[in-house]
Amino acid sequence: MTQQPFSRPGAIDLSALKRPAAPAQGGAAGAAPAGASYWLEVDEQSFQATLEASMTAPVLLVFYSPSRLPESEQMARDLATVAEEHEGRFLAGLVDIDVSPAIAQAVQLPSVPYVFAVLDGRPAPLIQDVMNLDDLRGAINQVMQQLTAQGMTARHQPRSGAPAAEGDEDAPATDPRYAPAEDALAANDFAGAVAEYEKLIAANPADAEAAAGLAMARVLQRTAGVDEAGARASADAAPDDVAAQTLVADLDLLVGDVDAAFSRLVELVRRTAGDDRNAAREHLVGLFAAVGNDDPRVLKGRQALANALF
């Protein structure tokens, strides 16, 4: 059966989710470890964190109500099944509105079932009627094909699985592959460092250490030789000028005022629209990578960005 989920009532296309992204590199990720899961039940306490997970890869939120429409609960379970099949290409968040009515009220839910696609904190309605498993699988496959065509190939880590071996977190620091980039940074050759990190990412797009190094090298490259006082004066005079504000955010980051850098860009995202908003958001995501995704300030910043976007 050929499914056309975006050409009929009840579903819309993904045009609202398009964003610039690097072309896909390398092959598909391997299978998830035993016990891994790419879906979760979402309540008021976990809703915000689930939205924030969309900064890594797409999140599909399915709202259902066993009391109002029992078929919607089965569709939610089917979406979880499809999420497992895609092994991290998206995270399925199942929202029982009988249990969590505040979430339904917050998103002004019109009916059940209802599926939202969320990417980088930006939501878009996706499916608004009941589908059986085969039709749902076809619809989601089309969504993932569209995202792949746009270069969006990141994956979620499984919600559970084997822990990393002790000491693994220290390995990247001693990996000789990073030496050319680190040597370039030590010599203040920021363009050279950017080029070396880009080589590493081209070879392995999942290299988080190289991604973080590239993000910081780009900050250093953008701020090299900048008149800090003049840059700050320009930003004060033009609070909605994206180029001026992002430059000062870079400077804030370099002097260690990470919260100020993040707050500046979150507020810029909140005030702007269209291409300006996208540019501010993408720059902020780059600063998140430079600081490190596990840093508490980044987690706080991602929450603030999601609030500004949603």
C-alpha positions in Angstrom: 0.0 0.0 0.0 1.3 3.4 -0.9 0.8 6.0 1.8 0.6 9.7 1.1 0.4 11.2 4.6 1.1 14.8 3.5 -1.5 15.1 0.8 -4.7 14.6 2.8 -6.5 16.2 5.8 -5.0 15.1 9.1 -1.3 15.7 8.4 1.0 18.4 7.0 4.4 18.5 5.5 7.7 19.2 7.2 8.5 22.6 5.6 8.4 24.3 9.0 11.2 22.0 10.2 13.7 22.7 7.5 17.1 24.0 8.6 20.6 24.2 7.2 22.6 21.1 8.0 25.9 19.4 6.9 25.5 16.7 4.3 25.3 13.2 5.6 28.6 11.4 6.0 29.3 7.7 6.5 27.0 4.8 7.0 24.1 4.1 9.3 24.6 3.7 13.0 24.8 0.2 14.4 22.0 -1.5 16.3 21.2 -0.3 19.8 22.5 -2.2 22.7 20.4 -4.8 24.4 17.8 -3.1 26.6 18.0 0.1 24.7 14.8 2.1 24.1 14.0 5.1 21.9 10.6 6.0 23.4 9.3 7.2 26.7 6.1 8.1 28.6 6.0 11.8 29.0 4.4 13.7 31.9 4.5 17.2 33.3 7.8 16.6 35.0 9.5 15.1 31.9 7.9 17.2 29.2 10.5 20.0 29.1 13.4 17.6 29.0 11.8 15.7 26.1 11.5 19.0 24.2 15.1 19.7 24.9 16.0 16.3 23.4 14.9 17.6 20.0 18.2 19.7 20.0 20.0 16.4 19.3 17.6 14.7 16.8 13.9 14.8 16.1 11.3 14.1 18.8 7.8 12.9 17.8 5.2 13.6 20.5 2.0 11.6 20.3 -0.9 12.7 22.4 -3.5 10.0 23.2 -6.5 9.4 25.5 -7.5 5.8 26.5 -10.8 7.2 27.9 -11.8 9.4 24.9 -10.5 7.2 22.1 -9.0 3.8 22.9 -7.6 3.5 19.4 -5.4 6.5 20.1 -3.6 4.5 22.8 -2.8 1.7 20.4 -1.5 4.3 17.9 0.8 5.7 20.6 2.2 2.2 21.2 2.6 1.7 17.5 4.7 4.9 17.3 6.9 3.5 20.0 7.4 0.4 17.9 8.3 2.4 14.9 10.8 4.4 17.0 12.5 1.2 18.0 12.8 0.2 14.4 14.5 3.5 13.5 17.1 3.0 16.2 17.4 6.6 17.4 16.6 8.6 14.2 13.8 10.0 16.4 12.6 9.8 20.0 8.9 9.0 20.5 7.3 10.8 23.5 4.0 9.3 24.5 1.6 11.8 26.3 -1.5 10.4 28.0 -3.6 13.5 28.3 -5.9 11.7 30.9 -2.9 11.5 33.1 -1.3 14.8 32.1 -4.1 17.2 31.1 -1.9 20.3 31.8 0.3 19.4 28.8 -2.7 19.2 26.5 -3.8 22.5 27.8 -0.4 24.1 27.3 -0.2 23.0 23.7 -3.9 23.8 23.0 -4.4 20.2 21.8 -7.4 20.1 19.5 -8.0 16.4 19.4 -6.5 12.9 19.9 -4.5 11.3 18.5 -2.2 14.1 17.6 1.5 13.9 16.6 3.8 16.8 16.8 7.3 16.7 15.2 9.8 18.8 17.2 13.3 19.7 15.9 15.7 22.0 17.6 12.8 23.0 19.9 10.5 24.0 17.0 7.2 22.1 16.9 5.0 21.4 13.8 1.8 19.4 13.6 2.4 16.1 11.8 -0.5 13.6 12.1 -4.0 14.3 13.3 -5.9 11.1 12.9 -5.8 7.4 13.7 -3.4 5.3 11.6 -2.8 1.6 11.9 0.8 0.3 12.3 1.5 -0.2 8.6 0.2 3.3 7.6 2.0 4.9 10.5 5.2 3.2 9.6 4.8 4.5 6.0 4.1 8.0 7.2 7.1 8.1 9.5 9.4 6.5 6.9 8.5 9.4 4.6 9.2 11.9 7.3 12.6 10.4 8.0 13.4 10.3 4.3 12.6 14.1 4.0 14.8 14.9 7.0 17.7 12.8 5.6 17.4 14.6 2.3 17.8 17.8 4.2 21.0 16.5 5.8 19.4 15.8 9.2 21.0 12.5 10.2 21.8 12.8 13.9 20.5 10.0 16.2 19.4 9.9 19.8 21.4 7.8 22.3 19.3 4.9 23.7 17.4 5.6 26.9 19.2 2.7 28.4 22.1 0.4 27.6 25.5 -0.7 28.5 27.6 1.9 30.4 30.8 3.2 29.0 33.9 1.4 30.2 35.8 3.2 33.0 38.3 5.6 31.7 36.8 5.9 28.2 35.9 9.5 28.7 39.6 10.4 28.9 40.5 8.6 25.6 39.9 11.5 23.2 42.4 13.8 25.0 45.2 11.4 24.2 44.1 10.4 20.7 46.8 11.4 18.3 44.2 12.3 15.6 43.5 15.5 17.5 47.2 16.6 17.7 47.2 18.7 14.4 44.2 20.7 15.5 45.5 21.2 19.0 48.9 22.3 17.6 47.1 24.8 15.4 45.2 26.2 18.3 48.4 26.5 20.3 49.9 28.5 17.5 46.8 30.7 17.2 46.2 29.3 13.7 42.5 29.2 14.1 41.7 28.7 10.4 44.1 25.7 10.5 42.4 24.3 13.6 39.0 24.7 11.9 40.3 22.8 8.9 41.8 20.0 11.0 38.6 19.5 13.0 36.5 19.5 9.8 38.7 16.7 8.5 38.0 14.7 11.6 34.2 15.2 11.4 34.2 14.4 7.7 35.8 11.0 8.6 33.5 10.5 11.6 30.4 12.7 11.9 29.6 11.2 15.3 32.9 12.4 16.8 31.6 14.6 19.6 35.1 15.7 20.7 35.9 17.0 17.2 32.5 18.7 17.0 33.2 20.5 20.3 36.7 21.5 19.2 35.4 22.8 15.9 32.8 24.9 17.6 35.3 26.5 19.9 37.9 27.0 17.0 35.2 28.8 15.1 34.5 31.1 18.1 38.2 31.9 18.3 38.4 32.5 14.5 35.4 34.8 14.6 36.8 36.9 17.4 40.4 37.1 16.4 41.5 40.8 16.2 38.1 42.1 17.2 37.9 45.4 19.1 36.0 44.2 22.1 34.9 47.7 23.3 33.8 48.7 19.8 31.9 45.4 19.3 30.0 45.8 22.6 29.2 49.4 21.8 27.8 48.3 18.4 25.7 45.6 20.1 24.3 48.1 22.6 23.3 50.5 19.8 21.6 47.7 17.8 20.0 45.2 20.1 18.3 43.3 17.2 21.3 43.2 14.9 22.1 39.5 14.7 25.7 39.9 13.6 26.5 42.4 16.4 24.8 40.3 19.1 26.3 37.0 18.1 29.8 38.6 18.0 29.4 39.8 21.6 28.0 36.4 22.6 31.3 34.9 21.3 33.2 37.5 23.3 31.2 36.7 26.4 32.0 33.0 26.0 35.7 33.7 25.7 35.9 35.7 28.9 34.0 32.9 30.7 30.6 34.6 31.0 28.8 31.7 29.5 25.4 32.5 31.0 25.6 36.0 29.6 26.4 34.6 26.1 23.5 32.2 26.2 21.0 34.7 27.7 21.9 37.3 25.0 21.1 34.9 22.2 18.0 33.4 23.9 16.5 36.9 24.2 17.6 37.6 20.6 15.7 34.5 19.5 12.7 35.6 21.5 12.6 39.1 19.9 13.4 38.2 16.2 11.6 36.2 13.5 12.4 34.5 10.2 16.0 34.3 9.0 17.2 36.4 11.8 15.7 34.1 14.4 17.1 31.0 12.7 20.6 32.6 12.5 20.5 33.5 16.2 19.3 30.0 17.2 21.9 28.2 15.1 24.7 30.4 16.5 23.5 29.6 20.0 23.4 25.9 19.3 27.0 26.3 18.1 28.0 27.8 21.4 26.3 25.0 23.2 28.6 22.6 21.3 31.6 24.7 22.2 30.9 24.6 25.9 29.9 20.9 25.9 26.5 19.3 25.9 26.9 17.9 29.4 27.7 21.2 31.0 24.8 22.3 33.4 24.9 25.8 31.8 24.2 24.2 28.4 21.3 22.2 29.8 19.9 25.4 31.3 20.5 27.2 28.1 18.7 24.5 26.0 15.7 24.8 28.3 15.6 28.5 27.9 15.9 28.2 24.1 13.1 25.7 24.0 10.9 28.0 26.0 11.7 30.9 23.6 10.9 28.8 20.6 7.9 26.7 21.6 
